[in-house]
Structures are given as structure tokens and as C-alpha cells.
Amino acid sequence: MKTMNKLVIYVLIMFLMVNTVSAEPIATTITVYPISGTSNICQGVGFSVSLYADIKDQNGNVMLLVTPVWTSSNTAIATVRLYGISTGIVSCKSPGTASITASYGEISATSIITVPVILVATTIDVTPSIVTTNIGFSEQLTATIKDQNGGIMSVTPSWSSSNIAIATVNPIGMVTGRGVGTSIITASYGSLSKTSIFTVTAPGVVIVSPSMSVNTFISSIWEFLKSIFVSLPAHM
């Protein structure tokens, strides 16, 4: 009887031991996402994106000491290399999209990496290119900046005058005649620049040019007429 009791107790102990020992962890899920502070969109060619592969077992526990295999669907656009245990460093090579995949055993997950086209200013033009006006009058110059594809860019150039005693220019390209002579007005953006020749004449000289606006023309005529009346003798 004692032997039987001992046998039963032994069987119960073994049963409890078998059922309390955790099963060997098996990777069942994998998730790929950008590491905090980054995104799936590169800033441009030559930049990089950091991805992390989160691998969990059948119990939902993170498996910290397993290493995935990283691959890219298009290495001409983006390449990927392992960093540490689970991180994939993606290097952006050319504009487009590439699928970056982390695999471990039979499971895998993918993240789409986008490398945008970075627009670069390649040309600048200033209109009108030649302006003649009187002292005290203003003319608006316009700078058109285009990218490598010929598209107009919404950027703002800087403006400068070669002789502010003759003509000054404000931040939006409005030029005002200050003294008689010629000043070169320059619009600059990065390494690009373009000029306009701005000539200022004395009051009383009527200036007519293709670039002159209607308001400026009327004002010039008015100033001319005033100069005539002012110069007439008082007894007339």
C-alpha cells in the first residue's frame, strides 16, 4: 500500500513538473516599423532610414536575441544592412520606392521606403531686364526660378542694388529711383543670379519704354507737366 501511494505521488509530481515547464519559444510574428524619430520617407538621396524588426513568440513575448535577415526589393533605390541585433539601416540611393523586408525562419514583414525627388533650382530670370524711370518712381521686378525639370519653384530670392544712391530695391523686388544714373539690380538664389539694368533720369524727362506700366506712364506725364508749369515765369 505504501509503495502504491509513493507511486501515485511520484506520478503527480512528474505531471506537475511537465505542465509547469514553459514550452520552447517559437517565433510566430514579426513587425517592421521605423525607429522613433524617423519615417518611411527618406529626406533624399544619400540619407538613411532606420527600421526595427519586432519578433514575438507564441506567447506574445518579444524575442530579444534573435536576428532577422534584411533584404531590399530594389537595391538601385535603397539598400539595407543589419545593425546590432534587429535594426536595419536603409541607405537611399535614388528616387523611387523599395520594399524592405525582415525575415526570420518562415515569417517576414515588409516596410515600403520612399526616396523623393529633391527639386534643385537651376535657372533664374528677371523681368523686365531693362528699366528707365524718373527719380521718385518705382518699378516692380519679377524673378522666376525654375528647377531641373523646368518647373517654377515657390521660393524667394534676395534682391540687391549696385548703387543705392541711384536705386534701392525692397525684399520683393520693388525698385525705386533715388538719383540720376544707372544701377544694376540683382536677384540671387543660392549660386544663381540674374540682373536688371535700372536707369533713373531727372524729373521733367518723360520716359516711355515697353516695360513701363500704365500708372508709371501717367505719373511721368504728370510730373513732366508740373515741371513745365513750375518753370514758367510768374508774370505769364
C-alpha positions in Angstrom: 0.0 0.0 0.0 2.8 2.4 0.9 4.5 1.5 -2.4 1.3 2.3 -4.3 1.0 5.7 -2.5 4.6 6.6 -3.3 4.0 5.7 -7.0 0.9 7.9 -7.2 2.7 10.8 -5.5 5.7 10.4 -7.9 3.3 10.4 -11.0 1.6 13.5 -9.7 4.9 15.3 -9.2 6.1 14.4 -12.7 2.8 15.6 -14.1 3.0 18.9 -12.4 6.6 19.3 -13.5 5.9 18.7 -17.1 3.0 21.1 -17.1 4.8 23.9 -15.3 7.9 23.9 -17.6 7.4 26.5 -20.3 7.4 25.4 -23.9 10.3 26.4 -26.0 9.7 29.9 -27.5 8.9 29.8 -31.3 8.9 33.0 -33.4 5.4 33.5 -34.7 5.0 37.1 -35.6 7.3 39.9 -36.9 6.6 43.6 -37.3 8.8 46.1 -39.1 8.5 49.8 -38.3 10.6 53.0 -38.3 12.6 53.7 -35.2 11.4 56.7 -33.2 12.4 59.9 -34.9 12.5 58.6 -38.4 9.9 57.7 -41.0 9.4 55.6 -44.2 10.3 58.6 -46.3 14.0 59.5 -46.9 15.0 63.1 -46.8 16.6 62.5 -50.1 19.4 60.6 -51.9 22.3 60.0 -49.6 20.2 59.9 -46.4 19.2 56.9 -44.4 16.2 55.4 -42.5 16.4 53.1 -39.5 13.9 50.2 -39.3 13.3 47.8 -36.4 12.1 44.2 -36.6 9.9 43.3 -33.6 9.8 39.5 -33.3 7.5 37.8 -30.8 6.9 34.2 -29.8 3.7 32.2 -29.5 3.0 33.8 -26.1 3.4 37.4 -27.4 6.8 37.8 -25.7 9.5 39.8 -27.6 12.4 37.7 -28.6 15.3 40.0 -28.0 18.2 37.7 -29.0 17.0 36.7 -32.5 18.4 38.3 -35.7 16.3 38.8 -38.8 17.6 38.8 -42.4 17.1 42.1 -44.1 16.6 42.4 -47.9 15.6 45.1 -50.4 13.4 44.6 -53.4 15.4 47.2 -55.4 19.0 47.9 -54.4 19.2 50.6 -57.0 16.8 52.7 -55.0 17.6 51.6 -51.4 19.9 49.1 -49.8 19.7 47.7 -46.2 22.2 46.3 -43.8 21.9 44.8 -40.3 22.9 47.0 -37.4 23.0 45.4 -33.9 20.6 42.5 -33.4 17.3 43.6 -35.0 17.8 47.0 -36.7 18.0 47.5 -40.4 19.8 50.7 -41.7 18.3 51.7 -45.1 20.5 53.8 -47.4 18.6 55.8 -50.0 20.3 55.6 -53.4 17.9 57.1 -56.0 14.3 58.4 -56.3 11.6 55.8 -56.2 10.2 53.2 -53.8 11.6 49.9 -52.5 10.2 47.2 -50.2 12.5 46.5 -47.3 11.8 43.0 -45.8 12.9 41.5 -42.4 12.7 37.7 -42.4 13.1 35.1 -39.6 12.5 31.5 -40.4 9.1 31.2 -42.1 7.8 34.6 -41.1 8.5 38.0 -42.6 7.3 41.6 -42.7 7.8 44.5 -45.1 8.1 48.3 -45.0 7.8 50.5 -48.1 10.6 53.1 -48.3 10.1 56.1 -50.4 13.0 58.2 -51.8 11.6 61.5 -53.0 12.9 63.6 -55.9 14.6 66.7 -54.5 14.0 69.7 -56.6 17.0 71.9 -57.2 17.0 75.5 -58.6 18.9 75.6 -61.9 17.8 78.8 -63.6 16.7 82.3 -62.6 15.3 85.1 -64.8 14.4 88.7 -64.0 11.8 90.8 -65.9 11.9 93.4 -67.1 15.6 93.2 -67.8 15.9 97.0 -68.7 14.0 99.7 -66.9 14.1 103.5 -67.2 12.2 105.8 -64.9 12.3 109.1 -63.1 13.6 110.0 -59.6 11.0 109.0 -57.0 9.2 106.5 -59.2 9.1 102.7 -58.6 9.0 99.7 -60.8 8.3 96.1 -59.8 10.8 93.4 -60.9 9.9 89.8 -61.0 12.3 86.9 -60.5 11.3 83.4 -61.9 13.3 80.5 -60.6 12.9 77.1 -62.2 14.0 73.6 -61.1 15.9 70.9 -63.1 12.6 69.8 -64.6 11.6 73.3 -65.8 9.0 73.8 -63.1 8.6 77.1 -61.4 9.7 77.0 -57.8 7.8 78.8 -55.0 11.0 80.3 -53.5 12.0 83.8 -52.7 15.3 85.3 -54.0 17.3 88.1 -52.3 17.5 91.4 -54.1 20.3 93.9 -54.1 21.3 97.2 -55.9 24.8 98.0 -57.1 24.3 101.7 -56.2 21.6 102.6 -53.6 22.2 106.3 -54.2 20.6 105.7 -57.6 18.1 103.0 -56.9 17.0 100.9 -54.0 15.2 97.6 -54.0 13.0 96.1 -51.3 12.7 92.3 -50.4 10.0 91.7 -53.0 11.8 93.3 -56.0 10.2 96.8 -56.0 12.8 99.2 -57.2 12.7 103.0 -56.5 14.7 105.7 -58.3 16.7 107.8 -55.9 19.2 109.7 -58.1 20.2 110.2 -61.7 22.3 107.3 -63.1 22.2 103.6 -63.6 22.2 100.8 -61.1 22.3 97.1 -61.5 19.5 95.3 -59.7 20.4 91.7 -58.9 18.1 88.8 -57.8 20.0 85.9 -56.2 19.0 82.4 -55.1 21.8 80.1 -53.9 24.5 80.2 -56.5 22.1 81.6 -59.2 21.7 85.3 -60.0 20.2 87.5 -62.7 20.3 91.3 -63.2 18.2 94.1 -64.5 19.6 97.4 -65.7 17.8 100.2 -63.9 18.3 103.8 -65.2 17.0 106.8 -63.4 16.5 110.2 -65.1 15.9 113.7 -63.8 12.4 114.9 -63.1 10.8 116.5 -66.2 12.1 113.9 -68.6 9.2 111.8 -69.9 10.3 108.2 -70.2 8.4 105.8 -72.4 9.6 102.2 -72.6 7.9 98.8 -73.3 8.4 97.8 -69.6 6.6 100.9 -68.2 3.3 100.3 -66.5 0.2 102.5 -67.3 0.4 104.1 -63.8 4.0 104.9 -64.2 3.4 106.4 -67.6 0.6 108.6 -66.4 2.7 109.7 -63.4 5.6 110.5 -65.7 3.4 112.7 -67.8 2.0 114.4 -64.7 5.5 115.1 -63.3 6.6 116.5 -66.7 3.6 118.8 -66.9 4.2 120.0 -63.3 7.8 120.8 -64.1 6.8 122.9 -67.1 4.3 124.9 -65.1 6.7 125.4 -62.2 9.4 126.8 -64.6 7.1 129.3 -66.3 7.7 133.0 -65.4 5.3 134.3 -62.7 4.0 137.2 -64.9 2.6 135.0 -67.6 
